[in-house]
Amino acid sequence: MIGNGKKDMAVIVVRDAEAVAAALREELARASDADRPGLERALALAEAQTGVPDAELRGRWAARRITAGGYDGPLDAVAAVKALRQAEPGLSLRQAVQLSREAAAVPTAKP
């Protein structure tokens, strides 16, 4: 067998936007006039997140984890990968590199 034997576990993206949007639609259907504007805005925000690609969601998550410890450099630098692996020790080097690249590709995630 070639390699270190460590299997890469996939990083799973959990999407709740559809369920949140459905709950907001139900609440909006029985809302008072005073509550409608806020619920309509919340529904629009939830619906906007339903089409976001998995790579962008992973990138946002990775950017938050990288910067949480105080790192503020480029998100795809070696130091960013190190910061991510310190924040999430269960990540393999390959996963951390991929996630840091996805973080750097998200325009709003750049520090």
Summary of the structure (lengths in Angstrom):
residues: 111
radius of gyration: 18.4
end to end distance: 41.0
largest distance: 66.3
contacts: 271
relative contact order: 0.15
helix: 61%
strand: 0%
